[in-house]
Amino acid sequence: MCSTTSCSTRADTSATACVLPRAGAVTRQKALQDALPIARQLGIDRALVTCDEDNTASRATIEGNGGVHEDSRDGKRRYWINT
């Protein structure tokens, strides 16, 4: 596992959740960049990544890693990233 992220897979689904640390932009960018190959190794083709609607830093990080905005739900922006 990458030391900058915390990932877990739910036993009842194929969903894997990774929590990125609160840090500077470069660290967030690198953490997400490092997490995507791990997701690929786990057999995940696409990762759903979310952020608060008003969190411009996370939005930039997700979009900078190839995130494609799907929609917004309950104040959360939802992005898909191919791993």
Summary of the structure (lengths in Angstrom):
residues: 83
radius of gyration: 12.2
end to end distance: 15.5
largest distance: 33.9
contacts: 206
relative contact order: 0.19
helix: 31%
strand: 34%
